[in-house]
């Protein structure tokens, strides 16, 4: 007879981060219907990569947000990580002023607008916060949660905001790592198209367009104007280190294959005492080309795996 896993004393909340890819509308709606039935506590909605992706308008995101809220999820509306035009600023203002759901600030333009509107907000992972003094400043502006930059190690996060003393801390725990944004669309360029006439080719790549090195090793992923790692960040074995760093929430970035299993696995390890090594093996089997990595969490190159 197998022993029942011991329930952890401290619960780590599960957040489904914003969808970074451009999926057909039906696929997106089906995905969030599954998320509504999952163990996720929080869902971040909205377009954060490219303002040309218009399949979902703000009214559509709000309707989806209400459905998820009815299912018991906390909903956060995300904003673009790169503001490039007056129309982007107008769209940002509409999100900031909707007043129904929390907002995640994607860049400093959002910070200024949210502070002016006296709206409480989440500090997204693309806001450069590398000190407790910066966190204090953003708290005065209205921040109520912090998602550290993806390249920060867990020890650095703990040194900045140990025990979550100032703000609850949510770490990017699973998914291909956002590395950079550019005004140029690399997916369009790959297909010899201009950015303004891109034909929305990024919709052909449900998990981004893989780039490999000259010797065939997965290296980077193109996702429109965003560049990602080929390797997926995976902190499934880091529960103790996460808690030691004051982390109270983990963020899982959506992917197209069996993401319900990813949520279930993280909830099992973080909150139900399930075996982390068995979970790691399962997640490795689900991962796309590029495998798993946790280097940034250990202060090493982000595409490396450290078992220490």
Number of C-alpha atoms within 10 A of each C-alpha: 3 4 5 9 12 10 14 13 9 10 14 21 19 25 26 23 21 22 20 22 25 25 20 13 11 8 13 15 13 11 18 18 15 11 21 20 13 17 18 22 17 22 25 23 22 24 24 22 24 23 17 12 16 10 11 15 13 17 9 12 15 20 12 18 24 17 16 20 16 11 14 14 22 18 24 22 26 27 29 23 24 21 22 12 9 9 11 16 16 11 16 21 17 11 23 29 15 14 12 14 20 20 28 31 28 23 19 16 17 25 23 13 17 24 17 12 14 13 19 20 27 25 31 22 22 21 17 13 20 16 13 15 11 13 20 14 11 20 19 11 18 20 23 17 22 27 24 24 20 18 20 19 20 23 17 18 27 21 15 22 21 20 19 20 11 16 22 18 25 26 24 26 25 26 25 31 25 21 16 12 18 12 13 13 22 22 25 22 13 13 11 10 15 15 18 10 9 18 12 15 16 23 16 13 16 17 22 24 19 18 16 14 9 8 6 8 12 18 17 22 24 22 28 29 19 25 22 21 23 29 25 25 28 26 24 24 20 19 18 10 16 27 19 16 22 23 27 19 25 26 24 26 23 22 21 16 13 12 18 18 14 23 22 15 23 31 22 19 24 26 19 17 15 19 15 19 12 13 19 19 10 14 21 16 11 16 19 20 14 21 20 25 25 26 20 20 28 20 15 15 13 22 22 15 19 13 8 6
